[in-house]
Amino acid sequence: MVCGKRMEQSRNISAATWEACKAGDKAAYATIYTAYYPRLFNYGKKFTRDEQSIEDSIQEIFTAFWFSRQKLNMVREVPAYLLTCFRNHLLNTISKNRVTSSADFETESGSFNLEMSVDQVMINAERIYEQSINLRESLEKLTPHQKEALFLRFYENLSYDQIAGIFGISVKATYKLMARAVSELRSVYKLKLASTILSLVGCFCQFC
């Protein structure tokens, strides 16, 4: 899948490309844009079906990125920076970006669509199908922010610090949010190991 390949490319951009962009190289900037566009578009579709709003938000944050590039540690900070700016801009656009306390953050209204695709895994199809149905039902029991936290941690590979920055909550609250999500999946899905649960989340999440 082209989309999947491009999202993988966004994780493998060389340090030289990041630094060239920081120095003002427009070709390097275009490389980063091309690699990150599908990744951000995919993230946006978790919040809304309005593709125009998603595209507009991507354009806006990449414009801001170009003008603020010299202030960033490219390799470490840019992925989380782009996701954070994009998320905030998109949620503002669809009027769902509310200021909440850590206490009520986890149950805040809104949506985050972490969908499952059975067709993505063809090995041992019958067993995979059963697992995907169970996991789909389990994920539906999570709050939108619990789903998003799992997506950011185990698909986007962001740190707890970075996720806390995206959500605007403390790192401690982020750990708590993640622990509750994993605990809910474990209790419903009847799996003892969190790693088993999360590997299944990674296998079945629909990213394109």
C-alpha positions, 0 to 999 in steps of 0.5 A: 500500500502506497499510504503505508509505505509513505508513513513508514518513510516518515519514520525513516527520514535521515538526520541530514534531511532534517538538518537541511530543512532546518537550514532552509533547504526547500527540497528537504522540506518537500521531502518531509512534507511528502512523507508526513502528509499521509501520516497526518491525514490518517491521524485527522481521519480519526477525528473527522470525515471532513477531508477538506478540513484535514487538508487545510489543517495540514497546509496551515501547520506545515506553513507554521513549521517552515517559519519555526523550523530553526527553533526546533531540534529536528530529529527529536522534536519535529514528529511530536510538534507536527502531530500536536500542531495538527491536532490542535488546529484540526480540533479548533476547526471542528469546534471540539478543542476544549480546555479540560482538567486532568480529572475530567480529561479521560471522559471528555466528550468527542470521538476518536475512531480506532477502527479494525481491519480484518483483511490486513492480516492473512496468516491464520485467517480464522484465528485472526478474525476471531481476535479482531472481533473481540478486539473491536468490541474491547476498543469500543469500551474505551474512551476517545482519549484512551483510544488516541493514547494507544494510537499515539504510543504504540503506532506513532511510537511517541513517548509519554512526555510527547503524548502529555504535550499533545493532550495538554496534561501531565505525564503522570496523568498520561501514564494513568490514562494508558494504564486504564486503557490497557486494564480495560482491554485486559479485563474484557479481552481476558489476556494476561500480558499487556504486550500481547494486547498491544501487539494485536492493537498494532496488527489490526488498527486501520491506518489508511 
